[in-house]
Amino acid sequence: MHLNSLELAVFEVVRAGEIKAEQIARKVDRDATSVSRALNTLVKVGLVSREPRCCDRKKGRYFIYSVQPAFRDALKRKLAEFKKRMETEIAKLT
């Protein structure tokens, strides 16, 4: 899976916690349409989840984006595996 620079930037913003698309657009200094496309890609590949919320006074229904829990868990497992491998390699050096 290859993500472009905007998709990576958007993912970094979403990693910080639940957030609306318009807030992401401001943080990455891009237009809402571009951010929406990036979010759609991230949702499609399973990195980000989209949850509908109701109701914003100005615009009605909106979506909240967050890191997909399954991805977060998989990342934690990979990190633990990497840590174990590194500890084994370091032990071989002593």
Beta strands, then each sheet from edge to edge (+ up, - down):
strand 1: 19-20
strand 2: 48-56
strand 3: 60-67
sheet 1: 1+ 3- 2+
end
